[in-house]
Amino acid sequence: MYANSRNFMIIVVNICWGLVGIVNFNIEDGKVL
């Protein structure tokens, strides 16, 4: 159970960082335009 919950948290963190990257990319793209 501990290993599964730990892997789940890692996946959630990766998804959050992915969303942050998308937002930052959109902001940079907006600055260029």
C-alpha positions, -999 to 999 in steps of 0.1 A, spaced: 0 0 0 28 25 9 46 19 -24 14 24 -44 5 56 -25 40 69 -31 39 61 -68 4 79 -69 19 110 -53 48 110 -78 23 108 -107 2 137 -92 33 158 -88 44 151 -124 9 161 -137 10 193 -116 45 202 -130 32 194 -165 3 218 -161 27 245 -147 49 240 -178 19 244 -201 8 276 -183 44 290 -185 47 282 -222 14 299 -229 25 330 -210 58 331 -229 39 326 -262 17 355 -252 47 378 -246 61 370 -280 28 379 -296 
